[in-house]
Amino acid sequence: MELFEQLKEIFGLSLIKTKEVNFTLGALIALLFAFFATSFILRFIRKFVTRKLPADDRNKFISIFQFIQYAVYIFVLMFTLKASGVDVTVLLTASAAIFIGLGFALQQLFQDLIAGILIILDQALHVGDIIEIEGKVCRVEKISLRSTIAVTRNQRVMVIPNHKFMSDILFNWTQKSNIIRENVEVGVAYGSDTQLVKNILIECAKNHTRILNEYEPIVMFENFGDSSLDFALYFYIDDGFTVPAIKSELRFEIDQQFRKHNISIPFPQRDVHLYQQNS
C-alpha cells in the first residue's frame, strides 16, 4: 500500500503548474507511452498495407500516410492530455490566435497538400509523364505532397506547386499512351504536282528513324492559301521531348527533296498599285 502511495505521489509530481494547467510526471509518461504505441501501430499498418504493392504505389501510399500520421499524432496528444487531467480547452483557447494566424499563413501549403493527395489518388499524373502547363512542355520527375518536380526540354528544373494542377489547365501528353501525333506544315507554289508533293512528304516521314513505322503518316491538303497550296504532314512518335528536333530534321529533308524535284516553296507576295491623280 505504501508503494502504491509512493508511486502515486511520484506520478502526481507537477512538472508544469499554473492556475489552469497541471502537467504531471504521470501525464508525461502517459504521453510518451501513447506516442510510442501509436508509432508502433501506424508502422505496423503501413507495412501491412504496402507489403504487396508495387514500388510506385507504395511510395504514393507512404506520402499520403505521412499526412494522416500527423493528424493522428495531434489527436493522440489531445486525447492523452485530456485523459491525464490536463485541461485541453485552456490550451486550445490560449493558442487560438496562433492557430488562426498559422491557418492564414499556411493556407497555400494546405491547398498544395490536398492537391497532392488528390493527384496521387486520382492517378491523373505519373512520374515520367510529359505535360504542358503555362505553355511549357516538361517531363515529370517527382511527385510529392507539396509540389511536383519537372524538367523542361532545355533541362531546366520546374518546381510546380500542386495547387496549380487543380486551378490551371494541364495537358498530359502521355496519360493514355506514350505515342503522340505531331505535324509539319509546308506550302508549295500554285501549279505544283500535288500528288508528287504528297508522296515526297510521306517518304520523308517513313525514312526518318525516330518516326514510328507502325503508324502510317498522313498528308492533308489543308488549304488554298493566298500565295501557296498548304499541306500538313502528320506522323507519330513515342517521345514528346524529341518533337522540336524531329520537326527540324524533317524540314531539312523536305527542303532537300523539294529542291531535287523542282518544287518551290513560295514566299508571300503583295501587288501594290499606284495611281497618279491628275491635277
C-alpha positions as CSV (number, residue, x, y, z in Angstrom):
1,M,0.0,0.0,0.0
2,E,2.9,2.3,0.9
3,L,4.5,1.5,-2.5
4,F,1.3,2.4,-4.3
5,E,1.1,5.7,-2.4
6,Q,4.7,6.4,-3.3
7,L,4.1,5.7,-7.0
8,K,1.0,7.9,-6.9
9,E,3.0,10.7,-5.3
10,I,5.8,10.3,-7.9
11,F,3.4,10.2,-10.9
12,G,1.5,13.2,-9.4
13,L,4.6,15.3,-9.3
14,S,3.9,18.5,-11.1
15,L,6.2,19.5,-13.9
16,I,4.2,22.5,-15.1
17,K,1.7,24.0,-12.8
18,T,-0.4,27.1,-13.3
19,K,-3.9,28.1,-12.3
20,E,-5.4,26.4,-15.3
21,V,-2.8,23.7,-16.2
22,N,-1.3,21.0,-14.1
23,F,1.1,18.8,-16.2
24,T,2.4,16.0,-14.1
25,L,5.1,13.4,-14.4
26,G,2.4,10.8,-14.9
27,A,0.9,12.8,-17.8
28,L,4.4,13.0,-19.4
29,I,4.9,9.2,-19.1
30,A,1.4,8.5,-20.5
31,L,2.1,10.9,-23.4
32,L,5.4,9.2,-24.2
33,F,3.8,5.8,-24.0
34,A,0.9,6.9,-26.2
35,F,3.2,8.3,-28.8
36,F,5.4,5.1,-28.7
37,A,2.3,2.8,-29.0
38,T,0.8,5.0,-31.8
39,S,4.1,5.0,-33.7
40,F,4.3,1.2,-33.5
41,I,0.7,0.7,-34.6
42,L,1.0,3.1,-37.5
43,R,4.2,1.4,-38.6
44,F,2.6,-2.0,-38.5
45,I,-0.4,-0.7,-40.5
46,R,1.8,0.9,-43.1
47,K,3.9,-2.3,-43.6
48,F,0.8,-4.5,-43.7
49,V,-1.0,-2.4,-46.3
50,T,2.1,-1.8,-48.5
51,R,3.6,-5.4,-48.4
52,K,2.1,-6.4,-51.8
53,L,2.0,-3.0,-53.5
54,P,4.3,-2.2,-56.4
55,A,7.2,0.3,-55.6
56,D,5.5,3.3,-57.2
57,D,2.2,2.7,-55.5
58,R,3.9,2.0,-52.2
59,N,5.7,5.4,-52.3
60,K,2.5,7.2,-53.1
61,F,0.7,5.5,-50.2
62,I,3.5,6.4,-47.8
63,S,3.3,10.0,-48.9
64,I,-0.4,10.1,-48.1
65,F,0.1,8.0,-44.9
66,Q,2.6,10.6,-43.6
67,F,0.0,13.3,-43.9
68,I,-2.5,11.1,-42.0
69,Q,0.1,10.3,-39.4
70,Y,0.5,13.9,-38.4
71,A,-3.3,14.2,-37.8
72,V,-3.3,11.0,-35.7
73,Y,-0.4,12.3,-33.5
74,I,-2.3,15.6,-32.8
75,F,-5.4,13.6,-31.9
76,V,-3.4,11.3,-29.6
77,L,-1.7,14.3,-28.0
78,M,-5.0,16.0,-27.2
79,F,-6.7,12.7,-26.0
80,T,-3.8,11.7,-23.7
81,L,-3.6,15.1,-22.1
82,K,-7.3,15.2,-21.6
83,A,-7.2,11.7,-20.1
84,S,-4.3,12.7,-17.8
85,G,-6.3,15.5,-16.3
86,V,-4.9,18.4,-18.3
87,D,-7.5,21.0,-19.3
88,V,-7.0,20.9,-23.1
89,T,-9.6,23.6,-23.7
90,V,-7.4,26.0,-21.9
91,L,-4.5,25.2,-24.1
92,L,-6.7,25.5,-27.2
93,T,-8.2,28.8,-26.1
94,A,-4.8,30.2,-25.3
95,S,-3.4,29.2,-28.7
96,A,-6.4,30.1,-30.8
97,A,-4.9,33.3,-32.1
98,I,-1.8,31.4,-33.0
99,F,-3.7,28.7,-34.8
100,I,-5.7,31.3,-36.8
101,G,-2.6,33.2,-37.8
102,L,-0.9,29.9,-38.9
103,G,-4.0,29.0,-40.8
104,F,-3.9,32.1,-42.9
105,A,-0.1,31.8,-43.3
106,L,-0.2,28.2,-44.3
107,Q,-3.3,28.4,-46.4
108,Q,-1.4,27.9,-49.6
109,L,0.5,25.0,-48.1
110,F,-2.7,23.2,-47.2
111,Q,-4.0,23.7,-50.7
112,D,-0.8,22.1,-52.1
113,L,-1.1,19.2,-49.7
114,I,-4.7,18.5,-50.5
115,A,-4.0,18.8,-54.2
116,G,-1.0,16.4,-53.8
117,I,-3.2,13.8,-52.2
118,L,-5.8,14.2,-54.9
119,I,-3.2,13.8,-57.6
120,I,-1.9,10.6,-56.1
121,L,-5.4,9.1,-55.5
122,D,-6.8,10.3,-58.9
123,Q,-3.8,8.8,-60.8
124,A,-4.0,11.7,-63.3
125,L,-0.3,12.4,-63.2
126,H,2.6,9.9,-63.0
127,V,6.4,10.2,-62.9
128,G,7.7,10.2,-66.5
129,D,4.6,11.8,-67.9
130,I,5.1,14.6,-70.4
131,I,2.9,17.6,-69.6
132,E,2.3,21.1,-70.9
133,I,1.5,23.7,-68.4
134,E,1.5,27.5,-68.9
135,G,2.9,27.0,-72.4
136,K,5.9,24.9,-71.2
137,V,6.5,21.3,-72.1
138,C,8.3,19.2,-69.4
139,R,8.7,15.7,-68.1
140,V,7.6,14.9,-64.5
141,E,10.5,13.7,-62.4
142,K,9.0,13.6,-58.9
143,I,5.6,14.0,-57.3
144,S,5.4,14.9,-53.6
145,L,2.6,16.1,-51.4
146,R,3.5,19.8,-51.7
147,S,5.0,20.1,-55.2
148,T,5.8,18.4,-58.4
149,I,9.3,18.5,-59.9
150,A,9.5,18.6,-63.7
151,V,12.3,19.1,-66.3
152,T,11.9,21.1,-69.4
153,R,13.4,20.3,-72.8
154,N,16.2,22.8,-72.0
155,Q,17.0,20.8,-68.8
156,R,15.6,23.5,-66.6
157,V,14.0,22.2,-63.4
158,M,10.5,23.4,-62.7
159,V,9.1,23.2,-59.1
160,I,5.3,23.3,-59.6
161,P,3.1,23.8,-56.6
162,N,0.4,21.1,-56.7
163,H,-2.5,23.5,-56.4
164,K,-1.6,24.6,-60.0
165,F,-2.9,21.3,-61.3
166,M,-6.2,22.0,-59.7
167,S,-6.7,25.6,-60.9
168,D,-4.8,25.7,-64.2
169,I,-5.4,23.8,-67.5
170,L,-2.9,20.9,-67.8
171,F,-2.2,18.9,-70.9
172,N,-0.9,15.5,-70.2
173,W,0.6,14.2,-73.4
174,T,1.2,10.7,-72.2
175,Q,-1.7,9.9,-69.8
176,K,-3.2,7.3,-72.2
177,S,-0.1,6.4,-74.2
178,N,3.4,7.5,-74.8
179,I,2.6,7.7,-78.5
180,I,1.7,11.2,-79.7
181,R,0.9,12.7,-83.1
182,E,2.7,15.7,-84.4
183,N,2.7,17.6,-87.7
184,V,4.8,19.7,-90.0
185,E,3.2,22.3,-92.3
186,V,4.5,23.4,-95.6
187,G,3.3,25.5,-98.5
188,V,4.2,24.9,-102.2
189,A,3.7,27.1,-105.3
190,Y,0.5,27.1,-107.2
191,G,0.8,24.8,-110.2
192,S,2.9,22.2,-108.3
193,D,2.2,18.5,-108.7
194,T,0.1,17.9,-105.6
195,Q,0.4,14.1,-105.8
196,L,4.2,14.3,-106.0
197,V,4.2,16.6,-103.0
198,K,2.1,14.1,-101.1
199,N,4.5,11.2,-102.0
200,I,7.6,13.2,-101.1
201,L,6.2,14.2,-97.7
202,I,5.2,10.6,-96.9
203,E,8.6,9.3,-97.9
204,C,10.4,11.8,-95.8
205,A,8.4,10.7,-92.7
206,K,8.9,7.0,-93.5
207,N,12.7,7.4,-93.9
208,H,13.1,9.2,-90.5
209,T,14.5,6.8,-87.9
210,R,12.6,8.3,-84.9
211,I,9.2,8.3,-86.5
212,L,7.1,5.2,-85.8
213,N,6.7,3.0,-88.8
214,E,3.7,1.0,-87.4
215,Y,1.6,4.1,-87.9
216,E,1.1,5.3,-91.4
217,P,2.0,9.0,-91.9
218,I,-0.8,11.1,-93.3
219,V,-0.7,14.1,-95.6
220,M,-3.6,16.6,-95.5
221,F,-4.2,19.2,-98.2
222,E,-5.1,22.0,-95.7
223,N,-6.0,25.0,-97.8
224,F,-5.6,27.1,-100.9
225,G,-3.6,29.9,-99.4
226,D,-3.0,33.4,-100.6
227,S,0.4,32.5,-102.0
228,S,0.7,28.8,-101.7
229,L,-1.0,25.4,-101.6
230,D,-0.9,24.5,-97.9
231,F,-0.1,20.9,-96.8
232,A,0.4,19.2,-93.4
233,L,2.3,16.0,-92.7
234,Y,1.1,14.1,-89.7
235,F,3.3,11.5,-88.1
236,Y,3.6,9.5,-84.8
237,I,6.5,9.4,-82.3
238,D,6.9,7.8,-78.8
239,D,8.9,10.6,-77.1
240,G,7.4,14.1,-76.9
241,F,10.7,15.6,-75.8
242,T,12.2,15.0,-79.2
243,V,9.4,16.9,-81.1
244,P,11.4,20.0,-82.0
245,A,14.5,18.1,-83.2
246,I,12.4,15.7,-85.3
247,K,10.4,18.6,-86.9
248,S,13.7,20.4,-87.7
249,E,15.2,17.3,-89.3
250,L,12.0,16.7,-91.3
251,R,12.0,20.3,-92.6
252,F,15.7,19.9,-93.8
253,E,14.8,16.7,-95.6
254,I,11.6,18.1,-97.2
255,D,13.5,21.2,-98.4
256,Q,16.2,19.0,-99.9
257,Q,13.6,16.7,-101.7
258,F,11.6,19.7,-103.0
259,R,14.8,21.2,-104.5
260,K,15.6,17.8,-106.0
261,H,12.2,17.6,-107.7
262,N,11.9,21.3,-108.6
263,I,9.1,22.0,-106.2
264,S,9.3,25.6,-104.9
265,I,8.2,27.0,-101.6
266,P,6.8,30.4,-102.3
267,F,7.1,33.5,-100.2
268,P,4.1,35.8,-99.6
269,Q,3.6,38.4,-102.4
270,R,1.6,41.6,-102.5
271,D,0.7,43.6,-105.5
272,V,0.9,47.4,-104.9
273,H,-0.9,49.6,-107.4
274,L,0.0,53.3,-107.5
275,Y,-2.4,55.7,-109.0
276,Q,-1.4,59.2,-110.2
277,Q,-4.0,61.8,-109.7
278,N,-4.2,64.5,-112.5
279,S,-4.2,68.0,-111.2
